[in-house]
Amino acid sequence: MISPRFGDRVRIAARPETEATGFAGRVGEVWGESVPSVSDVGPVIGDRGADLALSVFFEDSEDVAWFAPHLVQCVDRGGSRSPILPLVFLAALVLAAATALAGIGNSPVRRLTVVSATTPCLPVRGYLTTGAYPNVLGRSMRAARTNIALRRAVVTDERRYAPSAREHSFGDWNGIYQTAIDQGLTSASTVVVSALIPVLRLYPGGNDGQTWISTTVDVRSGRAVSLRQLLANPSLALPVLASDWKSRLRNSVLWPSVAGDSASYTPSFAHYRYFSLTPTGLAFGFAQEPAGPRLAAVIPYRLVRPYLSPLGRRLVAGVRRPRPARNQAQAEFAGIGPRHSRPDVTAGWPVTCT
């Protein structure tokens, strides 16, 4: 196989990652070669750690993208290059840089402080509610809308769990509904707030109730964002991301749980519904397997960016680690213990706990 070099006309191989990004089968010209670990170029489509990338320019759309070498097939050595293409390429780079700098100057992304909010009471007789979920600190309308969306995610989970909890309620035994904040799986900025919230749902006398609540909020609109909305071609991108997620766990002590129940980890949006945009990458979480913990792993953004929609790219560019709270009591929930739902509770939120 001929290795492409500068100036060669090349065709991009049809693979799941190139189909998901719309480059499969397209013809362009090689404009550069780089070692990503040194130059930090990217995202590199098809990167699997080979640490070599080729830059390909597509004249029809003036796109420039980086590819792993195995995805780039030589069509014509030293192709018929138009003398104007280098100028177009440089002009595109200058325009992109100017646009980025203008955006930074006009709308700086700021970190937001995450504080603890008391978990709403599960309205089921005989259950204890405890724990906290994330809120952002601020008095602006956007902060208020974001906190409403965060609360809605918890309340929605309670509503879904309540019928089953009532069915399994009995005698003097207490069931448990508990949430927490995982700082490593939470991001908060003036662009996006995202979190995987650990939740424990236990029937009276039950076990194996560890799972997640997932919420990603576009701060500008105050609306929750789905995984489908983050991806440019969801049906093609998800299998690639699912494979990347599994590779994060393959050499860990958690892998036997995944390998032993492979049907629960096939690439469907129902299976991969718990996600968050963390400071380091896209996280997916799964409920615990029997006798094991809940599962979570993070896919680095360099592997995720090629599959993002315009909305996804904007939100990921705005991801920031939460700002530490000045008052430690705001950051760590410790003031409210377990609370009983009132015996006369029926339905609806909020409800009073005792």
C-alpha positions in Angstrom: 0.0 0.0 0.0 1.4 3.4 -1.0 1.8 5.8 1.9 0.3 9.2 1.1 2.6 12.3 1.3 2.3 16.0 0.8 0.4 17.0 -2.4 -1.0 13.6 -3.1 -4.7 13.2 -4.0 -6.3 10.9 -1.5 -9.6 9.2 -0.8 -10.9 8.8 2.7 -11.8 5.2 3.5 -15.3 4.2 4.4 -15.3 3.4 8.1 -17.8 4.0 10.9 -15.8 7.0 12.1 -15.5 8.6 8.7 -19.1 7.9 7.9 -20.2 9.5 11.2 -18.3 12.7 10.3 -19.3 12.8 6.6 -15.9 12.3 5.1 -16.2 8.7 3.9 -15.4 8.4 0.2 -14.4 12.1 -0.2 -11.3 13.0 -2.3 -8.9 15.7 -1.1 -5.2 16.5 -1.0 -2.6 15.9 1.8 -1.4 19.2 3.2 0.6 18.1 6.2 1.8 15.4 8.6 2.1 15.7 12.3 2.8 13.9 15.6 -0.3 14.7 17.7 1.4 14.1 21.1 3.9 16.8 20.3 2.0 19.3 18.1 -1.4 18.8 19.8 -3.2 18.9 16.4 -6.7 17.5 16.1 -9.1 16.2 16.6 -7.7 13.3 14.7 -10.5 11.2 13.0 -9.8 7.5 13.6 -7.0 8.0 16.1 -6.3 4.9 18.1 -2.9 5.9 19.6 -0.6 5.5 16.5 0.6 9.1 17.1 0.7 10.1 13.5 -1.9 12.2 11.6 -2.4 13.5 8.1 -4.0 16.8 7.3 -6.3 16.6 4.2 -7.8 19.6 2.4 -11.1 19.2 0.5 -11.4 21.7 -2.3 -15.1 21.3 -2.9 -16.0 22.5 0.7 -12.7 24.1 1.8 -12.7 21.8 4.8 -9.5 20.8 6.5 -9.4 17.7 8.7 -6.9 15.4 10.4 -7.0 11.7 9.8 -5.2 8.6 11.1 -3.0 7.3 8.2 -5.0 4.0 7.8 -8.1 6.0 6.7 -6.2 7.9 3.9 -5.8 6.1 0.6 -3.6 7.4 -2.2 -5.4 8.1 -5.5 -2.8 10.1 -7.4 0.8 10.8 -6.5 1.6 14.5 -6.5 -1.9 15.4 -7.8 -2.9 18.3 -9.9 -2.8 21.0 -7.3 -4.3 24.4 -8.1 -1.8 27.3 -7.3 -4.6 29.1 -5.4 -5.3 26.3 -2.9 -2.5 27.2 -0.5 -3.8 30.8 -0.4 -7.3 29.5 0.3 -6.0 27.2 3.0 -4.1 29.9 4.7 -7.0 32.4 4.4 -9.3 29.8 6.0 -6.9 29.4 8.9 -6.5 33.1 9.4 -10.3 33.6 9.3 -10.9 30.8 11.8 -8.3 32.2 14.2 -9.7 35.7 13.9 -13.3 34.4 14.6 -12.1 32.4 17.6 -10.3 35.4 19.0 -13.3 37.7 18.5 -15.5 35.2 20.2 -13.2 35.0 23.2 -13.1 38.7 23.5 -16.8 39.2 23.2 -18.1 36.3 25.3 -15.5 34.9 27.8 -16.4 31.5 29.3 -16.4 31.6 33.1 -16.4 28.8 35.6 -19.4 28.6 37.9 -19.5 27.5 41.5 -21.3 24.3 42.2 -23.2 24.1 45.6 -25.3 21.5 47.2 -29.1 21.5 47.0 -31.3 19.3 49.2 -32.8 16.3 47.4 -36.6 16.7 47.0 -38.5 14.2 49.1 -39.6 11.0 47.4 -43.4 11.0 47.9 -43.7 7.4 48.9 -44.8 6.3 52.3 -42.1 4.3 54.2 -39.1 5.7 52.3 -36.2 7.8 53.5 -34.9 10.5 51.3 -31.3 11.8 51.8 -28.4 13.5 50.0 -27.9 16.4 47.6 -27.7 17.3 44.0 -25.7 20.1 42.2 -26.9 23.7 41.8 -24.9 26.6 40.5 -24.3 29.7 42.6 -25.7 33.0 41.1 -28.6 35.4 41.0 -28.9 35.8 37.3 -31.9 34.5 35.3 -29.6 32.0 33.5 -28.5 30.6 36.8 -32.1 30.3 38.0 -33.1 28.5 34.8 -30.2 26.1 35.1 -31.0 25.2 38.7 -34.7 24.6 37.7 -33.4 22.2 35.0 -31.1 20.4 37.5 -34.0 20.0 39.9 -36.3 18.8 37.2 -33.8 16.0 36.4 -34.0 14.7 40.0 -37.8 15.1 40.2 -38.2 13.3 36.9 -36.2 10.4 38.2 -38.3 10.3 41.4 -41.5 10.3 39.4 -40.4 7.4 37.4 -39.3 5.4 40.4 -42.3 6.2 42.6 -44.8 3.7 41.2 -42.3 0.8 41.6 -41.3 2.1 45.1 -45.0 2.1 46.2 -45.5 -1.4 44.8 -42.6 -2.7 46.9 -43.3 -0.8 50.1 -44.4 -2.9 53.1 -44.5 -3.1 56.9 -42.1 -1.1 59.1 -39.2 -1.5 56.8 -37.8 1.6 55.2 -36.8 2.1 51.5 -34.1 4.5 50.6 -33.7 7.2 47.9 -30.4 9.0 48.0 -28.4 11.2 45.7 -24.9 12.7 45.8 -22.5 14.9 43.9 -19.5 13.5 42.1 -17.2 16.5 41.3 -15.2 14.5 38.8 -18.3 13.8 36.7 -19.6 17.4 36.9 -18.7 20.5 34.9 -20.1 24.0 35.3 -19.6 27.2 33.2 -21.5 30.1 31.7 -22.0 27.8 28.6 -22.9 24.4 29.9 -23.6 22.6 33.2 -23.4 18.9 33.1 -23.5 16.1 35.7 -23.7 12.4 36.3 -25.5 12.3 39.7 -25.0 9.1 41.7 -28.4 7.8 43.0 -29.2 4.9 45.3 -32.8 3.5 45.0 -33.4 0.7 47.5 -36.7 -1.2 48.1 -37.2 -2.0 51.8 -34.8 -4.9 52.5 -33.5 -4.7 49.0 -30.0 -4.2 47.5 -28.2 -3.5 44.1 -29.9 -0.1 43.7 -26.9 2.0 42.5 -27.5 3.9 39.3 -27.3 7.5 37.9 -29.3 10.6 37.0 -28.0 12.4 34.0 -28.4 16.0 33.0 -26.7 18.4 30.6 -28.0 22.0 30.5 -27.4 24.6 27.8 -27.0 27.6 30.1 -27.9 30.0 27.3 -31.4 28.5 26.9 -31.8 26.8 30.2 -32.8 23.6 28.4 -31.6 20.0 28.9 -29.6 18.6 25.9 -29.8 15.0 24.8 -27.0 12.8 23.5 -28.6 12.8 20.1 -28.4 16.6 20.0 -24.7 16.5 20.7 -23.9 14.3 17.8 -23.7 15.2 14.1 -24.7 11.7 13.0 -26.1 9.9 16.1 -26.8 6.5 14.6 -23.3 6.2 13.2 -21.4 7.9 16.0 -22.8 6.0 18.9 -21.3 2.6 18.0 -17.9 4.2 17.8 -18.3 6.0 21.1 -19.6 2.8 22.7 -16.5 0.9 21.6 -14.3 3.7 23.0 -16.2 3.6 26.3 -15.7 -0.2 26.6 -12.0 0.2 25.8 -11.7 2.5 28.9 -12.7 -0.4 31.1 -11.2 -3.3 29.3 -8.1 -3.5 31.6 -9.9 -2.5 34.8 -11.4 -4.6 37.5 -14.8 -3.6 36.3 -14.4 -5.2 32.9 -15.7 -8.7 33.9 -19.1 -7.0 34.8 -19.4 -5.6 31.3 -18.1 -8.7 29.5 -20.5 -10.9 31.4 -23.6 -8.9 30.4 -22.7 -7.7 26.9 -26.3 -7.3 25.9 -26.8 -4.4 28.3 -23.9 -2.4 26.7 -24.8 -2.7 23.0 -24.8 0.8 21.3 -28.4 2.0 21.8 -29.5 5.4 23.2 -31.5 3.6 25.8 -28.3 1.9 27.1 -26.1 5.0 26.9 -28.7 7.4 28.3 -26.6 8.4 31.4 -23.9 10.8 30.2 -22.2 14.0 31.1 -19.7 16.5 29.7 -16.9 16.3 32.3 -13.8 18.5 32.4 -11.8 15.7 30.7 -14.2 14.1 28.3 -17.6 12.5 27.6 -18.6 10.2 30.5 -21.1 7.4 30.3 -22.5 5.7 33.4 -24.4 2.4 33.9 -26.3 1.0 36.8 -24.5 -1.5 39.0 -24.3 -5.1 38.0 -25.2 -7.7 40.7 -22.6 -7.6 43.6 -20.7 -4.8 41.9 -20.6 -1.0 41.9 -22.3 1.4 39.4 -20.1 1.9 36.4 -18.7 5.0 34.8 -15.8 5.8 32.4 -14.7 8.9 30.5 -13.9 9.1 26.7 -11.3 11.8 26.1 -12.5 14.8 24.0 -9.9 14.2 21.3 -11.8 11.0 20.4 -15.2 12.6 20.8 -14.9 15.9 18.8 -15.0 14.4 15.3 -18.6 13.3 15.9 -20.0 16.4 17.5 -22.8 18.5 16.0 -22.4 22.3 15.9 -24.3 22.4 19.3 -22.1 19.7 20.7 -18.9 21.6 19.6 -20.1 24.8 21.2 -21.0 23.1 24.5 -17.8 21.0 24.6 -15.7 24.2 23.9 -17.4 25.7 26.9 -16.8 22.9 29.4 -15.0 24.0 32.6 -14.2 22.5 35.9 -16.5 23.9 38.6 -15.1 26.8 40.7 -14.4 25.8 44.3 -17.0 27.1 46.8 -15.6 29.7 49.2 -17.6 28.1 52.0 -16.9 24.4 52.3 -20.3 23.9 53.7 -21.7 25.0 50.4 -19.6 22.4 48.5 -20.2 19.4 50.7 -23.7 18.5 51.8 -23.7 17.5 55.4 -26.5 19.3 57.2 -29.6 17.2 56.4 -30.0 13.6 57.5 -32.5 11.0 56.3 -36.1 12.3 56.1 -39.4 10.4 56.0 -42.1 11.1 53.5 -45.2 12.2 55.3 -47.7 9.2 55.8 -50.5 11.1 54.2 -48.5 12.0 51.0 -50.2 11.2 47.7 -48.5 12.7 44.7 -46.9 15.9 43.4 -43.8 17.9 44.2 -42.6 19.4 46.4 -43.7 17.4 49.4 -42.9 17.8 53.1 -40.6 15.4 54.8 -40.4 14.8 58.5 
